[in-house]
Amino acid sequence: MDISGLKTLYRHQQLAEANIIPATHGEGWILDCKNNEGEGVILTDSLGRETCFKSHEMALSQANEIGFSQVNVPEY
C-alpha cells in the first residue's frame, strides 16, 4: 500500500505497529505495518512494488511520516 493509504489507515486507528524488516528481494529494508488483525501491510510505491530502503533510518523516517512514534527495528 502506498504511503497515502497507510496514513489513512493510521488516522483511522487501523494500524497497530510498524516494523523494519529485511527486504525480500535484493538488499535493504522494507516497512511492514501490521493492521489490527495482525496482517502485514507493506509500504509500496505508486506501481505497487515494495519500497526498499538502503538504511534503517530512511525506513524509520517513512514510518514517522505515517504517524508512528515507535517502530520495531531489528538489531544487526
Secondary structure in CASP SS format (residue, H / E / C, confidence):
PFRMAT SS
TARGET T0000
AUTHOR 0000-0000-0000
METHOD secondary structure of the structure
MODEL  1
M C 1.00
D C 1.00
I H 1.00
S H 1.00
G H 1.00
L H 1.00
K H 1.00
T H 1.00
L H 1.00
Y H 1.00
R H 1.00
H C 1.00
Q C 1.00
Q C 1.00
L E 1.00
A E 1.00
E E 1.00
A E 1.00
N E 1.00
I E 1.00
I E 1.00
P E 1.00
A C 1.00
T C 1.00
H C 1.00
G C 1.00
E C 1.00
G C 1.00
W E 1.00
I E 1.00
L E 1.00
D E 1.00
C E 1.00
K E 1.00
N E 1.00
N C 1.00
E C 1.00
G C 1.00
E C 1.00
G E 1.00
V E 1.00
I E 1.00
L C 1.00
T E 1.00
D C 1.00
S C 1.00
L C 1.00
G C 1.00
R C 1.00
E E 1.00
T C 1.00
C C 1.00
F E 1.00
K C 1.00
S C 1.00
H H 1.00
E H 1.00
M H 1.00
A H 1.00
L H 1.00
S H 1.00
Q H 1.00
A H 1.00
N H 1.00
E H 1.00
I H 1.00
G C 1.00
F C 1.00
S C 1.00
Q C 1.00
V C 1.00
N E 1.00
V C 1.00
P C 1.00
E C 1.00
Y C 1.00
END
